[in-house]
Amino acid sequence: VAPPKPPEGLQVGPTSAEDAFIQHIRAALAARLGDAPEGEVWIGDDAAVLSWGPGPLLLTTDSVVAGVHADLDLVGLDDLGWKALSVAVSDIAAMGGRPRHAVVAIGVPAGSAPGPLIEGLLDAAAAWHCPIVGGDLSGAPVVLVAVAVTGALEEGSAPAVRRSGASTGDHLFVTGALGSSAAGLRRLRSAEAATRGEFADDPLVRAHRRPRARVDEGWTARRAGASAMMDVSDGLSIDLHRLADASGVGFALPLAEGATLAEALGGGEDYELIIATPDAPALEAAFAGADLPAPQRIGTVTADPGQRVLGDQPLARLGWEHRIG
Amino acid sequence: VAPPKPPEGLQVGPTSAEDAFIQHIRAALAARLGDAPEGEVWIGDDAAVLSWGPGPLLLTTDSVVAGVHADLDLVGLDDLGWKALSVAVSDIAAMGGRPRHAVVAIGVPAGSAPGPLIEGLLDAAAAWHCPIVGGDLSGAPVVLVAVAVTGALEEGSAPAVRRSGASTGDHLFVTGALGSSAAGLRRLRSAEAATRGEFADDPLVRAHRRPRARVDEGWTARRAGASAMMDVSDGLSIDLHRLADASGVGFALPLAEGATLAEALGGGEDYELIIATPDAPALEAAFAGADLPAPQRIGTVTADPGQRVLGDQPLARLGWEHRIG
């Protein structure tokens, strides 16, 4: 028979665009993180094959959609890629784990060049020592990236730190100043388009463009006896309520300082960790011992789940509700 | 101080839409698959905490975007959800593994009701015994779902089956007739909108709406000594080239039967498995012993990577190139 003619929708080529792209990503990843260890299979088969120790598997997913979580007039495609992987790693950090592997589902409009997006993903993979071991490339009306990340604890160690473990009298900490990302976004928005590049390395702008996952902080807090932990992705004043909800407790915060109050409470995407612990000196000593910035004490866990106060006022449940319509 | 006023973009509410949604999914999942085993944490924390045995971890991701991989004029949102989880499970099946857990990143336009989408995801989670243990909900310009799935092999068993293991003289099988999904799509397209519901349970339409992951088939083939395996997602005539490329071999196929030739070769999304094996009788006996439909022998692996023939003609590399522009 003659070779079959392609039906509508089929294309013919020596290799598909997807296959070529996979080759590029595999090579670029190897340049940053080396080849897969003996016995492991990373990108290029139906699924990755990964060795796993005796401990539990942590697993999470997060997604970043252009125009929803990132304004490509203000940040680069590389920043979007960085963010997508880093915010998923942050979820692992918030359990006290270390990231191990990522798989990445990417959607891009036809004709767009996803190269910078991939670069940002690879930069984050290198920064968090989290190789991209598989992925999926797809057409989509806007740029979007969904990342799933595995995480591990060391063998025989303290268990993963959940949101639900806070007890009355525990001390509440955050790992750093809140509101930086929101302040950086405000700075970018107020700048003329032509001058935005000048702000690229401004610390607040950088906090918005290249959020950090607090992996060492989460790991250290878990080992120092943290009772509950989560990352601040939607803003302290909604995420702190979530931790209190999960734990069935209340909280009392003295007045916060730094940035503007609204930004510190409501400005999301800082990815600092909220930590509850019965033993504040142990936490502070562990952070000092690990050469980490001192955690900031923000308040106390209280018994009454109805008590949610800032100073002497109720703290409203404020947060970025961009995530679902 | 007075409670801070919400800056632009912030909303206030007793619980966020996302939190309520998570509660719904958790309850619906428990109704289908029970609660998380002791010691595991599923939906609702920063990351899932999962027990894992001594064997390797399989990990994959796939995504489905409305208008790209699914036409919502022809199939339902529930079908899109089903497909998103099932095609990721198919990747695990193609390594010879069983799915263990899924995490799901969902994007939906503001104001749309994702309920049917979730139902389809949960139906697939129940069908493949693959609990959804975490997720992310986001706004997006169109409905999209990215699913990452873990998979496991039993301890001390044959290793995962890669694409690259085919050797000269191996026999090539597929697990079932190809072209069903393409034929079902054609049937839906040719039907008047008002009559499409009548076709919902037509076997070809069902193959398109509710593709099956060949988990038992892949598991059985691995244990019966398969040397290479992959699933047919983009069409036999591109996926067979991919397997041959990975293995550095050629292939010779006698003429195929069933559906139309072009659909069988080029029509993607059947998710049947391509299996190479040096021991055809062992494969056939194992499928019979597992009460699985007999695998269909389609050809032979040849030594020359340049030989890719159907009958006596070269087989062009045809495939659906919808995946990246």
Boltz contact constraints between the chains, C-beta under 6 A:
constraints:
  - contact:
      token1: [A, 1]
      token2: [B, 311]
      max_distance: 6.0
  - contact:
      token1: [A, 3]
      token2: [B, 313]
      max_distance: 6.0
  - contact:
      token1: [A, 3]
      token2: [B, 316]
      max_distance: 6.0
  - contact:
      token1: [A, 4]
      token2: [B, 261]
      max_distance: 6.0
  - contact:
      token1: [A, 4]
      token2: [B, 262]
      max_distance: 6.0
  - contact:
      token1: [A, 4]
      token2: [B, 265]
      max_distance: 6.0
  - contact:
      token1: [A, 6]
      token2: [B, 318]
      max_distance: 6.0
  - contact:
      token1: [A, 7]
      token2: [B, 262]
      max_distance: 6.0
  - contact:
      token1: [A, 10]
      token2: [B, 266]
      max_distance: 6.0
  - contact:
      token1: [A, 10]
      token2: [B, 318]
      max_distance: 6.0
  - contact:
      token1: [A, 11]
      token2: [B, 321]
      max_distance: 6.0
  - contact:
      token1: [A, 12]
      token2: [B, 316]
      max_distance: 6.0
  - contact:
      token1: [A, 12]
      token2: [B, 318]
      max_distance: 6.0
  - contact:
      token1: [A, 17]
      token2: [B, 324]
      max_distance: 6.0
  - contact:
      token1: [A, 18]
      token2: [B, 323]
      max_distance: 6.0
  - contact:
      token1: [A, 18]
      token2: [B, 324]
      max_distance: 6.0
  - contact:
      token1: [A, 45]
      token2: [B, 162]
      max_distance: 6.0
  - contact:
      token1: [A, 45]
      token2: [B, 163]
      max_distance: 6.0
  - contact:
      token1: [A, 46]
      token2: [B, 91]
      max_distance: 6.0
  - contact:
      token1: [A, 46]
      token2: [B, 94]
      max_distance: 6.0
  - contact:
      token1: [A, 46]
      token2: [B, 95]
      max_distance: 6.0
  - contact:
      token1: [A, 46]
      token2: [B, 230]
      max_distance: 6.0
  - contact:
      token1: [A, 47]
      token2: [B, 58]
      max_distance: 6.0
  - contact:
      token1: [A, 47]
      token2: [B, 60]
      max_distance: 6.0
  - contact:
      token1: [A, 47]
      token2: [B, 91]
      max_distance: 6.0
  - contact:
      token1: [A, 47]
      token2: [B, 92]
      max_distance: 6.0
  - contact:
      token1: [A, 47]
      token2: [B, 95]
      max_distance: 6.0
  - contact:
      token1: [A, 48]
      token2: [B, 59]
      max_distance: 6.0
  - contact:
      token1: [A, 49]
      token2: [B, 56]
      max_distance: 6.0
  - contact:
      token1: [A, 49]
      token2: [B, 160]
      max_distance: 6.0
  - contact:
      token1: [A, 50]
      token2: [B, 57]
      max_distance: 6.0
  - contact:
      token1: [A, 51]
      token2: [B, 56]
      max_distance: 6.0
  - contact:
      token1: [A, 52]
      token2: [B, 52]
      max_distance: 6.0
  - contact:
      token1: [A, 52]
      token2: [B, 57]
      max_distance: 6.0
  - contact:
      token1: [A, 56]
      token2: [B, 49]
      max_distance: 6.0
  - contact:
      token1: [A, 56]
      token2: [B, 51]
      max_distance: 6.0
  - contact:
      token1: [A, 57]
      token2: [B, 50]
      max_distance: 6.0
  - contact:
      token1: [A, 57]
      token2: [B, 52]
      max_distance: 6.0
  - contact:
      token1: [A, 58]
      token2: [B, 47]
      max_distance: 6.0
  - contact:
      token1: [A, 59]
      token2: [B, 48]
      max_distance: 6.0
  - contact:
      token1: [A, 59]
      token2: [B, 103]
      max_distance: 6.0
  - contact:
      token1: [A, 60]
      token2: [B, 47]
      max_distance: 6.0
  - contact:
      token1: [A, 60]
      token2: [B, 134]
      max_distance: 6.0
  - contact:
      token1: [A, 61]
      token2: [B, 103]
      max_distance: 6.0
  - contact:
      token1: [A, 61]
      token2: [B, 105]
      max_distance: 6.0
  - contact:
      token1: [A, 61]
      token2: [B, 136]
      max_distance: 6.0
  - contact:
      token1: [A, 61]
      token2: [B, 148]
      max_distance: 6.0
  - contact:
      token1: [A, 62]
      token2: [B, 136]
      max_distance: 6.0
  - contact:
      token1: [A, 63]
      token2: [B, 105]
      max_distance: 6.0
  - contact:
      token1: [A, 63]
      token2: [B, 136]
      max_distance: 6.0
  - contact:
      token1: [A, 63]
      token2: [B, 138]
      max_distance: 6.0
  - contact:
      token1: [A, 65]
      token2: [B, 107]
      max_distance: 6.0
  - contact:
      token1: [A, 65]
      token2: [B, 138]
      max_distance: 6.0
  - contact:
      token1: [A, 65]
      token2: [B, 140]
      max_distance: 6.0
  - contact:
      token1: [A, 68]
      token2: [B, 139]
      max_distance: 6.0
  - contact:
      token1: [A, 91]
      token2: [B, 46]
      max_distance: 6.0
  - contact:
      token1: [A, 91]
      token2: [B, 47]
      max_distance: 6.0
  - contact:
      token1: [A, 92]
      token2: [B, 47]
      max_distance: 6.0
  - contact:
      token1: [A, 94]
      token2: [B, 46]
      max_distance: 6.0
  - contact:
      token1: [A, 95]
      token2: [B, 46]
      max_distance: 6.0
  - contact:
      token1: [A, 95]
      token2: [B, 47]
      max_distance: 6.0
  - contact:
      token1: [A, 103]
      token2: [B, 59]
      max_distance: 6.0
  - contact:
      token1: [A, 103]
      token2: [B, 61]
      max_distance: 6.0
  - contact:
      token1: [A, 103]
      token2: [B, 148]
      max_distance: 6.0
  - contact:
      token1: [A, 105]
      token2: [B, 61]
      max_distance: 6.0
  - contact:
      token1: [A, 105]
      token2: [B, 63]
      max_distance: 6.0
  - contact:
      token1: [A, 105]
      token2: [B, 146]
      max_distance: 6.0
  - contact:
      token1: [A, 107]
      token2: [B, 65]
      max_distance: 6.0
  - contact:
      token1: [A, 110]
      token2: [B, 325]
      max_distance: 6.0
  - contact:
      token1: [A, 111]
      token2: [B, 325]
      max_distance: 6.0
  - contact:
      token1: [A, 134]
      token2: [B, 60]
      max_distance: 6.0
  - contact:
      token1: [A, 136]
      token2: [B, 61]
      max_distance: 6.0
  - contact:
      token1: [A, 136]
      token2: [B, 62]
      max_distance: 6.0
  - contact:
      token1: [A, 136]
      token2: [B, 63]
      max_distance: 6.0
  - contact:
      token1: [A, 137]
      token2: [B, 323]
      max_distance: 6.0
  - contact:
      token1: [A, 137]
      token2: [B, 324]
      max_distance: 6.0
  - contact:
      token1: [A, 138]
      token2: [B, 63]
      max_distance: 6.0
  - contact:
      token1: [A, 138]
      token2: [B, 65]
      max_distance: 6.0
  - contact:
      token1: [A, 138]
      token2: [B, 323]
      max_distance: 6.0
  - contact:
      token1: [A, 139]
      token2: [B, 68]
      max_distance: 6.0
  - contact:
      token1: [A, 139]
      token2: [B, 325]
      max_distance: 6.0
  - contact:
      token1: [A, 140]
      token2: [B, 65]
      max_distance: 6.0
  - contact:
      token1: [A, 141]
      token2: [B, 141]
      max_distance: 6.0
  - contact:
      token1: [A, 141]
      token2: [B, 142]
      max_distance: 6.0
  - contact:
      token1: [A, 142]
      token2: [B, 141]
      max_distance: 6.0
  - contact:
      token1: [A, 146]
      token2: [B, 105]
      max_distance: 6.0
  - contact:
      token1: [A, 146]
      token2: [B, 146]
      max_distance: 6.0
  - contact:
      token1: [A, 148]
      token2: [B, 61]
      max_distance: 6.0
  - contact:
      token1: [A, 148]
      token2: [B, 103]
      max_distance: 6.0
  - contact:
      token1: [A, 148]
      token2: [B, 148]
      max_distance: 6.0
  - contact:
      token1: [A, 160]
      token2: [B, 49]
      max_distance: 6.0
  - contact:
      token1: [A, 162]
      token2: [B, 45]
      max_distance: 6.0
  - contact:
      token1: [A, 163]
      token2: [B, 45]
      max_distance: 6.0
  - contact:
      token1: [A, 230]
      token2: [B, 46]
      max_distance: 6.0
  - contact:
      token1: [A, 261]
      token2: [B, 4]
      max_distance: 6.0
  - contact:
      token1: [A, 262]
      token2: [B, 4]
      max_distance: 6.0
  - contact:
      token1: [A, 262]
      token2: [B, 7]
      max_distance: 6.0
  - contact:
      token1: [A, 265]
      token2: [B, 4]
      max_distance: 6.0
  - contact:
      token1: [A, 266]
      token2: [B, 10]
      max_distance: 6.0
  - contact:
      token1: [A, 311]
      token2: [B, 1]
      max_distance: 6.0
  - contact:
      token1: [A, 313]
      token2: [B, 3]
      max_distance: 6.0
  - contact:
      token1: [A, 316]
      token2: [B, 3]
      max_distance: 6.0
  - contact:
      token1: [A, 316]
      token2: [B, 12]
      max_distance: 6.0
  - contact:
      token1: [A, 318]
      token2: [B, 6]
      max_distance: 6.0
  - contact:
      token1: [A, 318]
      token2: [B, 10]
      max_distance: 6.0
  - contact:
      token1: [A, 318]
      token2: [B, 12]
      max_distance: 6.0
  - contact:
      token1: [A, 321]
      token2: [B, 11]
      max_distance: 6.0
  - contact:
      token1: [A, 323]
      token2: [B, 18]
      max_distance: 6.0
  - contact:
      token1: [A, 323]
      token2: [B, 137]
      max_distance: 6.0
  - contact:
      token1: [A, 323]
      token2: [B, 138]
      max_distance: 6.0
  - contact:
      token1: [A, 324]
      token2: [B, 17]
      max_distance: 6.0
  - contact:
      token1: [A, 324]
      token2: [B, 18]
      max_distance: 6.0
  - contact:
      token1: [A, 324]
      token2: [B, 137]
      max_distance: 6.0
  - contact:
      token1: [A, 325]
      token2: [B, 110]
      max_distance: 6.0
  - contact:
      token1: [A, 325]
      token2: [B, 111]
      max_distance: 6.0
  - contact:
      token1: [A, 325]
      token2: [B, 139]
      max_distance: 6.0
